[in-house]
Amino acid sequence: MNPKIKRILTIALPLLLGVFLVWYSLSQISIEKLIEYFEEADYTYILLGVFFGLLSHLSRAYRWRFQLEPMGYNIKLGNSIMAVFATYLINYTIPRAGEVARASILTNYEGVPFEKGFGTIVAERIADMIVMLGIIAVTLFLQFDFIYGFLVEKFDPSKIAIAAIGVLVLLVFFFRYVKKSASKIALKIKSFVNGLVEGALSIFKMKKKWAFIFHTLFIWGMYVLMFYVTSFALDETSNVPFAAILIGFIAASFSIAATNGGIGSYPEAIVLAFSLFNLPDDPSRAFGWIMWGSQTLLIIIFGGLSLIYLPIFNRKKTA
């Protein structure tokens, strides 16, 4: 495929999908009803959720410095914080452009070579992915009875067993193929897996590895907590079982990768997750929009201020 066309599709498809999902979501609930949910919401819990979200972003900015210190760069905390918020805001326009901008900010204001700054961001994403996989594993373990019961209810147990064996056999053949094959796809998969392993092991080689691990766990703890606390904002979602919270959080997290900042996809992912627990669509969808809207507003405010204040902050420091 032509690189220019591929670049256009990379930008356009998530935007188009987001627009479609916004239209779909709002076609499933009237604007008046959605506004009513917003008006009746308890903003004490929403603000508390925003606060936990803010803590996670600040922790991410502080953690970043641990990765740069071994390379001899002691960056200003202010630049790290503003670069992180700028990343989130820019990702609402062009997917993954924020990561490039974040590394560029370090290059411009801290003199960190772009490739080194970007490398730390990739390693950071690997650490986050490992924690996310851990959350999924814990959820599967804690909710095994529910998940198994749900599958048995929806599907024939014998078919589930056959499917599980089939998946296991396919995985065995797949990994054998990847291990022996020299095709481009196999090489890319090998490179990705090796990068995951190398990134995970590099964490334990850091001078402040335990601080890095603590902040990584803290960041994701705050993510889950902000999701959980915000559910109390609506009466209809205040008694949602914690299993639904975990599954809803996982679904919503993946939805952010589907569209720019999760626009449109975030509330619909929550509706889908909560429907597994027979929760009504309207309050689930309203909760999704409240959750997404409050965190997006946080990013818009702090991200916008960061982009404006970055040159001012650094001019003062160098004056």
Beta strands, then each sheet from edge to edge (+ up, - down):
end
